[in-house]
Amino acid sequence: MRQSGLFFDSCPFKYLTHLDCPGCGFQRAVLALLQGNLTESFHLYPPAIPFLVSALATLTTYTLKLDKNSKTLKTMYVATGIIMVINYTYKIITHQLH
């Protein structure tokens, strides 16, 4: 994917350690998603979609003043965190940290 003319914030963790952080790839995945490329988004950063769904659910909950302690919301947070940990562990095991 070509990203000419786009500015992506640099990752302080990667700058200091020269390794990907657990969130590296998120910005590119969101860009791919905005361009309608779901498959590429998933390949760039699998937790991006669950993270965005959790964020949207949180915003909706707070905007509509719904139950902030709902089990569904907490389950979404935990599931997203687990997906992030699994993704990062996979990158470590398969030596995909750049």
C-alpha positions, 0 to 999 in steps of 0.5 A: 500500500502506498501512502504518499503525502500522508503523515503518520506519527512515529512510535516512541517505543520503536524509536527507542528500541527499534522494535515494533510496539504492541500497537504498531500497524494500527494507523496503517490498518485504519487507513486501509479500513477507511479505503474499504480494504478490510482484508488488508486492514486485518493483515496489517493489524488484526486488533484494529477492528475490535479496538475500533468497535470497542471505542465506538461502543464506549463513545455510544455508552457515554454519549447516550448515558448508558450503563458504563459498567455493563458486562458487554462493554467489559467483555469487549475490552477484555477481548480486545486486550487478549487479541492485542496480546495474542497478536504481539506474542505471535509477532515475537514468536515468528520474528516479525518485529522490525 
